[in-house]
Amino acid sequence: MTAALIDLVAETPLSLAAAAHRLPPLRDGRPLSPATVSRWIIRGTLLPDGSRVRLAAVKVAGRWCTTVEALNRYLGDVTAASLPTLSTVSARTPAQARRASERANEALAAAGV
């Protein structure tokens, strides 16, 4: 199993509780749970394309530790995967869409539908 490595010397270390508190509160103003951050490390987040992205972390004295930079990379990856791309957005002009609709209607009429 290969995981993204973090450098605790060059990056700013965070406990899972500190990582959770760096993020905005969720429902009813409650803070994000450190258990959620732990799930991001262990299970990762399923992306729309079916792949998974995991929060980079290391075990230090039996406890998980991540970094500010790793958290930023993880959130950036999840956000980027959730945004539409040009391949998912129709690149047809309104005239092209109208002509395609007319052709589809003609094909349905010819089929007796």
N, CA, C and O atoms as a DFTB+ gen file, in Angstrom:
452 C
 N C O
     1  1       0.846      -1.179       0.000
     2  2       0.000       0.000       0.000
     3  2       0.885       1.233       0.000
     4  3       1.689       1.420       0.913
     5  1       0.746       2.065      -1.003
     6  2       1.536       3.276      -1.114
     7  2       0.667       4.468      -0.753
     8  3      -0.427       4.626      -1.296
     9  1       1.133       5.291       0.142
    10  2       0.390       6.477       0.552
    11  2       1.238       7.710       0.259
    12  3       2.463       7.639       0.163
    13  1       0.555       8.832       0.122
    14  2       1.264      10.087      -0.069
    15  2       2.061      10.380       1.198
    16  3       1.537      10.276       2.307
    17  1       3.298      10.737       1.030
    18  2       4.161      10.996       2.179
    19  2       4.076      12.455       2.590
    20  3       3.858      13.341       1.764
    21  1       4.250      12.683       3.870
    22  2       4.327      14.043       4.372
    23  2       5.658      14.210       5.087
    24  3       6.232      13.246       5.594
    25  1       6.135      15.431       5.121
    26  2       7.410      15.748       5.756
    27  2       7.114      16.583       6.999
    28  3       6.795      17.767       6.891
    29  1       7.218      15.974       8.171
    30  2       6.886      16.678       9.404
    31  2       7.860      17.803       9.732
    32  3       7.553      18.670      10.550
    33  1       9.031      17.795       9.099
    34  2      10.001      18.851       9.350
    35  2       9.694      20.076       8.491
    36  3       9.741      21.206       8.976
    37  1       9.379      19.849       7.217
    38  2       9.137      20.951       6.283
    39  2       7.704      21.459       6.339
    40  3       7.438      22.589       5.929
    41  1       6.765      20.641       6.841
    42  2       5.357      21.018       6.877
    43  2       4.924      21.249       8.326
    44  3       5.633      20.876       9.261
    45  1       3.758      21.864       8.501
    46  2       3.251      22.195       9.825
    47  2       2.396      21.048      10.365
    48  3       1.291      20.830       9.869
    49  1       2.885      20.303      11.377
    50  2       2.146      19.144      11.881
    51  2       0.852      19.536      12.590
    52  3       0.738      20.607      13.187
    53  1      -0.125      18.618      12.499
    54  2      -1.421      18.804      13.160
    55  2      -1.876      17.477      13.744
    56  3      -1.714      16.427      13.122
    57  1      -2.438      17.528      14.927
    58  2      -3.144      16.353      15.440
    59  2      -4.477      16.289      14.698
    60  3      -4.861      17.251      14.033
    61  1      -5.179      15.173      14.805
    62  2      -6.465      15.072      14.126
    63  2      -7.476      16.050      14.706
    64  3      -8.303      16.597      13.975
    65  1      -7.416      16.272      16.008
    66  2      -8.314      17.240      16.638
    67  2      -8.030      18.652      16.119
    68  3      -8.955      19.413      15.837
    69  1      -6.750      18.996      15.997
    70  2      -6.388      20.321      15.488
    71  2      -6.800      20.472      14.022
    72  3      -7.238      21.545      13.607
    73  1      -6.660      19.404      13.241
    74  2      -7.079      19.444      11.840
    75  2      -8.583      19.657      11.748
    76  3      -9.053      20.437      10.920
    77  1      -9.338      18.967      12.596
    78  2     -10.798      19.104      12.590
    79  2     -11.216      20.519      12.962
    80  3     -12.180      21.050      12.409
    81  1     -10.499      21.131      13.894
    82  2     -10.859      22.479      14.342
    83  2     -10.445      23.566      13.356
    84  3     -10.900      24.704      13.466
    85  1      -9.593      23.230      12.402
    86  2      -9.191      24.209      11.376
    87  2     -10.282      24.414      10.337
    88  3     -10.255      25.392       9.590
    89  1     -11.243      23.495      10.285
    90  2     -12.293      23.549       9.272
    91  2     -13.549      24.200       9.839
    92  3     -13.764      24.182      11.051
    93  1     -14.386      24.779       8.965
    94  2     -15.592      25.445       9.462
    95  2     -16.555      24.448      10.110
    96  3     -16.544      23.262       9.780
    97  1     -17.389      24.938      11.035
    98  2     -18.352      24.052      11.681
    99  2     -19.371      23.519      10.676
   100  3     -19.615      24.116       9.628
   101  1     -19.954      22.383      11.031
   102  2     -20.941      21.746      10.159
   103  2     -22.344      22.054      10.662
   104  3     -22.621      23.174      11.091
   105  1     -23.232      21.062      10.612
   106  2     -24.621      21.245      11.023
   107  2     -24.744      21.774      12.442
   108  3     -24.008      21.371      13.343
   109  1     -25.661      22.657      12.611
   110  2     -25.972      23.230      13.934
   111  2     -24.753      23.853      14.606
   112  3     -24.714      23.956      15.832
   113  1     -23.763      24.267      13.830
   114  2     -22.586      24.918      14.379
   115  2     -21.620      23.997      15.094
   116  3     -20.677      24.461      15.735
   117  1     -21.849      22.676      14.990
   118  2     -20.960      21.728      15.658
   119  2     -19.661      21.600      14.876
   120  3     -19.681      21.592      13.646
   121  1     -18.523      21.501      15.577
   122  2     -17.253      21.349      14.871
   123  2     -17.142      19.967      14.230
   124  3     -17.809      19.018      14.642
   125  1     -16.299      19.879      13.230
   126  2     -16.016      18.602      12.586
   127  2     -15.352      17.681      13.610
   128  3     -14.529      18.124      14.411
   129  1     -15.707      16.429      13.578
   130  2     -15.159      15.475      14.538
   131  2     -13.782      14.978      14.090
   132  3     -13.563      14.774      12.896
   133  1     -12.854      14.781      15.030
   134  2     -11.569      14.168      14.679
   135  2     -11.749      12.782      14.054
   136  3     -10.901      12.336      13.281
   137  1     -12.855      12.098      14.386
   138  2     -13.121      10.781      13.788
   139  2     -13.325      10.907      12.278
   140  3     -12.967      10.000      11.526
   141  1     -13.898      12.025      11.832
   142  2     -14.076      12.261      10.398
   143  2     -12.718      12.388       9.725
   144  3     -12.501      11.829       8.650
   145  1     -11.815      13.111      10.343
   146  2     -10.468      13.268       9.793
   147  2      -9.782      11.902       9.743
   148  3      -9.069      11.594       8.788
   149  1      -9.997      11.098      10.763
   150  2      -9.440       9.745      10.781
   151  2      -9.979       8.912       9.620
   152  3      -9.229       8.167       8.989
   153  1     -11.269       9.035       9.337
   154  2     -11.855       8.306       8.189
   155  2     -11.247       8.783       6.876
   156  3     -11.033       7.977       5.971
   157  1     -10.966      10.072       6.754
   158  2     -10.332      10.595       5.536
   159  2      -8.959       9.953       5.335
   160  3      -8.529       9.743       4.200
   161  1      -8.277       9.645       6.430
   162  2      -6.959       9.008       6.345
   163  2      -7.107       7.528       5.986
   164  3      -6.439       7.037       5.075
   165  1      -7.973       6.827       6.697
   166  2      -8.072       5.370       6.564
   167  2      -8.878       4.954       5.336
   168  3      -8.410       4.148       4.531
   169  1     -10.063       5.489       5.189
   170  2     -10.935       5.091       4.077
   171  2     -10.839       6.006       2.871
   172  3     -11.024       5.575       1.733
   173  1     -10.548       7.269       3.129
   174  2     -10.518       8.241       2.053
   175  2     -11.918       8.687       1.674
   176  3     -12.899       8.361       2.342
   177  1     -11.984       9.436       0.590
   178  2     -13.250       9.942       0.077
   179  2     -13.431       9.417      -1.330
   180  3     -12.526       9.511      -2.160
   181  1     -14.609       8.860      -1.600
   182  2     -14.927       8.340      -2.922
   183  2     -15.244       9.515      -3.844
   184  3     -16.101      10.344      -3.535
   185  1     -14.554       9.577      -4.965
   186  2     -14.746      10.659      -5.929
   187  2     -15.788      10.260      -6.967
   188  3     -16.079       9.074      -7.121
   189  1     -16.353      11.231      -7.680
   190  2     -17.372      10.915      -8.688
   191  2     -16.912       9.922      -9.751
   192  3     -17.739       9.200     -10.308
   193  1     -15.615       9.867     -10.044
   194  2     -15.126       8.937     -11.069
   195  2     -14.875       7.532     -10.516
   196  3     -14.423       6.654     -11.250
   197  1     -15.165       7.310      -9.226
   198  2     -14.998       5.995      -8.624
   199  2     -13.666       5.789      -7.918
   200  3     -13.490       4.790      -7.219
   201  1     -12.731       6.706      -8.083
   202  2     -11.448       6.580      -7.392
   203  2     -11.578       7.136      -5.968
   204  3     -12.593       7.737      -5.616
   205  1     -10.555       6.931      -5.173
   206  2     -10.538       7.429      -3.793
   207  2      -9.337       8.327      -3.596
   208  3      -8.273       8.107      -4.174
   209  1      -9.521       9.330      -2.782
   210  2      -8.408      10.177      -2.366
   211  2      -8.355      10.109      -0.845
   212  3      -9.382      10.175      -0.169
   213  1      -7.133       9.976      -0.318
   214  2      -6.943       9.871       1.132
   215  2      -6.105      11.042       1.635
   216  3      -5.243      11.567       0.930
   217  1      -6.384      11.430       2.862
   218  2      -5.604      12.464       3.527
   219  2      -4.262      11.868       3.931
   220  3      -4.213      10.844       4.612
   221  1      -3.180      12.503       3.513
   222  2      -1.837      12.021       3.861
   223  2      -1.612      12.214       5.359
   224  3      -1.942      13.259       5.920
   225  1      -1.047      11.195       5.991
   226  2      -0.790      11.235       7.430
   227  2       0.292      10.221       7.766
   228  3       0.617       9.339       6.972
   229  1       0.837      10.372       8.959
   230  2       1.809       9.408       9.469
   231  2       1.404       9.052      10.897
   232  3       0.718       9.817      11.575
   233  1       1.839       7.888      11.331
   234  2       1.615       7.490      12.720
   235  2       2.835       7.889      13.525
   236  3       3.962       7.527      13.190
   237  1       2.600       8.635      14.582
   238  2       3.671       9.069      15.475
   239  2       3.290       8.587      16.873
   240  3       2.288       9.024      17.439
   241  1       4.098       7.686      17.420
   242  2       3.851       7.123      18.749
   243  2       2.442       6.555      18.860
   244  3       1.772       6.725      19.879
   245  1       1.998       5.876      17.800
   246  2       0.698       5.222      17.820
   247  2      -0.483       6.117      17.524
   248  3      -1.623       5.656      17.562
   249  1      -0.243       7.396      17.227
   250  2      -1.332       8.329      16.934
   251  2      -1.142       8.917      15.554
   252  3      -0.014       9.163      15.126
   253  1      -2.255       9.147      14.848
   254  2      -2.179       9.750      13.528
   255  2      -1.811      11.218      13.636
   256  3      -2.221      11.917      14.563
   257  1      -1.038      11.661      12.678
   258  2      -0.627      13.060      12.587
   259  2      -0.657      13.440      11.110
   260  3      -0.169      12.689      10.265
   261  1      -1.219      14.580      10.801
   262  2      -1.218      15.082       9.431
   263  2      -0.579      16.464       9.450
   264  3      -0.015      16.866      10.467
   265  1      -0.657      17.188       8.357
   266  2      -0.083      18.534       8.302
   267  2      -1.085      19.490       7.671
   268  3      -2.028      19.072       6.999
   269  1      -0.865      20.773       7.900
   270  2      -1.699      21.809       7.284
   271  2      -1.646      21.659       5.766
   272  3      -2.672      21.741       5.091
   273  1      -0.458      21.441       5.242
   274  2      -0.278      21.335       3.794
   275  2      -0.969      20.102       3.227
   276  3      -1.560      20.165       2.149
   277  1      -0.900      18.973       3.948
   278  2      -1.571      17.749       3.496
   279  2      -3.086      17.942       3.500
   280  3      -3.773      17.479       2.590
   281  1      -3.602      18.617       4.511
   282  2      -5.032      18.897       4.585
   283  2      -5.461      19.772       3.408
   284  3      -6.503      19.531       2.798
   285  1      -4.656      20.789       3.091
   286  2      -4.962      21.656       1.951
   287  2      -4.931      20.881       0.636
   288  3      -5.789      21.089      -0.222
   289  1      -3.948      19.986       0.468
   290  2      -3.880      19.174      -0.755
   291  2      -5.094      18.269      -0.879
   292  3      -5.686      18.155      -1.952
   293  1      -5.466      17.621       0.233
   294  2      -6.611      16.715       0.246
   295  2      -7.894      17.463      -0.124
   296  3      -8.639      17.023      -1.000
   297  1      -8.151      18.585       0.539
   298  2      -9.368      19.345       0.257
   299  2      -9.371      19.876      -1.172
   300  3     -10.420      19.933      -1.813
   301  1      -8.205      20.262      -1.671
   302  2      -8.106      20.711      -3.063
   303  2      -8.417      19.594      -4.042
   304  3      -9.102      19.816      -5.040
   305  1      -7.921      18.391      -3.765
   306  2      -8.191      17.241      -4.641
   307  2      -9.675      16.888      -4.648
   308  3     -10.249      16.628      -5.706
   309  1     -10.296      16.878      -3.465
   310  2     -11.714      16.550      -3.378
   311  2     -12.546      17.616      -4.092
   312  3     -13.495      17.287      -4.805
   313  1     -12.199      18.876      -3.906
   314  2     -12.927      19.962      -4.548
   315  2     -12.778      19.903      -6.058
   316  3     -13.766      20.022      -6.784
   317  1     -11.555      19.721      -6.540
   318  2     -11.310      19.681      -7.988
   319  2     -12.064      18.528      -8.644
   320  3     -12.567      18.669      -9.759
   321  1     -12.143      17.403      -7.964
   322  2     -12.845      16.243      -8.532
   323  2     -14.347      16.463      -8.569
   324  3     -15.046      15.822      -9.353
   325  1     -14.853      17.361      -7.731
   326  2     -16.292      17.607      -7.674
   327  2     -16.757      18.659      -8.669
   328  3     -17.956      18.792      -8.912
   329  1     -15.826      19.406      -9.245
   330  2     -16.191      20.457     -10.193
   331  2     -16.420      19.863     -11.575
   332  3     -15.738      18.913     -11.959
   333  1     -17.375      20.411     -12.330
   334  2     -17.600      19.887     -13.680
   335  2     -16.419      20.213     -14.578
   336  3     -15.764      21.243     -14.425
   337  1     -16.165      19.320     -15.510
   338  2     -15.103      19.544     -16.485
   339  2     -15.736      19.778     -17.844
   340  3     -16.942      19.598     -18.015
   341  1     -14.933      20.174     -18.795
   342  2     -15.463      20.424     -20.128
   343  2     -16.075      19.167     -20.731
   344  3     -17.012      19.262     -21.523
   345  1     -15.573      18.005     -20.377
   346  2     -16.109      16.765     -20.939
   347  2     -17.502      16.458     -20.398
   348  3     -18.269      15.749     -21.050
   349  1     -17.847      16.982     -19.210
   350  2     -19.169      16.718     -18.653
   351  2     -20.167      17.819     -19.003
   352  3     -21.370      17.653     -18.802
   353  1     -19.678      18.929     -19.521
   354  2     -20.547      20.036     -19.894
   355  2     -20.760      19.985     -21.398
   356  3     -19.809      19.816     -22.161
   357  1     -22.004      20.131     -21.817
   358  2     -22.308      20.092     -23.239
   359  2     -21.631      21.254     -23.942
   360  3     -21.752      22.404     -23.521
   361  1     -20.917      20.947     -25.016
   362  2     -20.227      21.983     -25.771
   363  2     -21.031      22.375     -27.012
   364  3     -20.530      23.109     -27.864
   365  1     -22.274      21.893     -27.122
   366  2     -23.095      22.222     -28.288
   367  2     -23.660      23.625     -28.165
   368  3     -23.985      24.099     -27.076
   369  1     -23.767      24.271     -29.316
   370  2     -24.419      25.572     -29.353
   371  2     -25.927      25.339     -29.318
   372  3     -26.377      24.219     -29.558
   373  1     -26.712      26.363     -29.026
   374  2     -28.169      26.186     -29.040
   375  2     -28.697      25.695     -30.392
   376  3     -29.633      24.897     -30.442
   377  1     -28.107      26.166     -31.468
   378  2     -28.552      25.734     -32.798
   379  2     -28.248      24.248     -33.011
   380  3     -29.066      23.523     -33.577
   381  1     -27.075      23.794     -32.560
   382  2     -26.723      22.378     -32.692
   383  2     -27.663      21.514     -31.849
   384  3     -28.077      20.440     -32.285
   385  1     -27.991      21.969     -30.672
   386  2     -28.899      21.226     -29.804
   387  2     -30.286      21.151     -30.435
   388  3     -30.928      20.102     -30.385
   389  1     -30.761      22.260     -31.034
   390  2     -32.067      22.275     -31.685
   391  2     -32.103      21.298     -32.846
   392  3     -33.059      20.535     -32.984
   393  1     -31.058      21.310     -33.694
   394  2     -31.002      20.396     -34.844
   395  2     -30.956      18.938     -34.381
   396  3     -31.602      18.082     -34.985
   397  1     -30.212      18.648     -33.334
   398  2     -30.145      17.281     -32.811
   399  2     -31.511      16.847     -32.289
   400  3     -31.912      15.699     -32.480
   401  1     -32.224      17.757     -31.634
   402  2     -33.558      17.447     -31.139
   403  2     -34.515      17.178     -32.294
   404  3     -35.325      16.253     -32.232
   405  1     -34.420      17.987     -33.348
   406  2     -35.278      17.786     -34.526
   407  2     -34.992      16.430     -35.175
   408  3     -35.921      15.722     -35.562
   409  1     -33.716      16.066     -35.294
   410  2     -33.353      14.763     -35.875
   411  2     -33.888      13.616     -35.016
   412  3     -34.371      12.615     -35.545
   413  1     -33.803      13.760     -33.707
   414  2     -34.319      12.726     -32.814
   415  2     -35.824      12.604     -32.945
   416  3     -36.353      11.492     -32.950
   417  1     -36.531      13.733     -33.051
   418  2     -37.987      13.697     -33.231
   419  2     -38.351      13.032     -34.560
   420  3     -39.306      12.257     -34.615
   421  1     -37.613      13.317     -35.619
   422  2     -37.853      12.693     -36.920
   423  2     -37.626      11.180     -36.864
   424  3     -38.382      10.407     -37.451
   425  1     -36.580      10.773     -36.153
   426  2     -36.298       9.342     -36.028
   427  2     -37.397       8.644     -35.235
   428  3     -37.781       7.524     -35.572
   429  1     -37.905       9.283     -34.196
   430  2     -39.003       8.702     -33.430
   431  2     -40.279       8.613     -34.256
   432  3     -41.006       7.623     -34.191
   433  1     -40.544       9.667     -35.039
   434  2     -41.730       9.665     -35.901
   435  2     -41.630       8.558     -36.947
   436  3     -42.615       7.881     -37.240
   437  1     -40.444       8.380     -37.503
   438  2     -40.252       7.333     -38.505
   439  2     -40.415       5.948     -37.902
   440  3     -40.827       5.014     -38.589
   441  1     -40.095       5.812     -36.626
   442  2     -40.229       4.524     -35.949
   443  2     -41.650       4.303     -35.447
   444  3     -41.976       3.234     -34.931
   445  1     -42.495       5.324     -35.603
   446  2     -43.890       5.198     -35.178
   447  2     -44.107       5.431     -33.709
   448  3     -45.106       4.984     -33.145
   449  1     -43.187       6.120     -33.087
   450  2     -43.324       6.398     -31.647
   451  2     -43.925       7.764     -31.439
   452  3     -44.121       8.185     -30.298
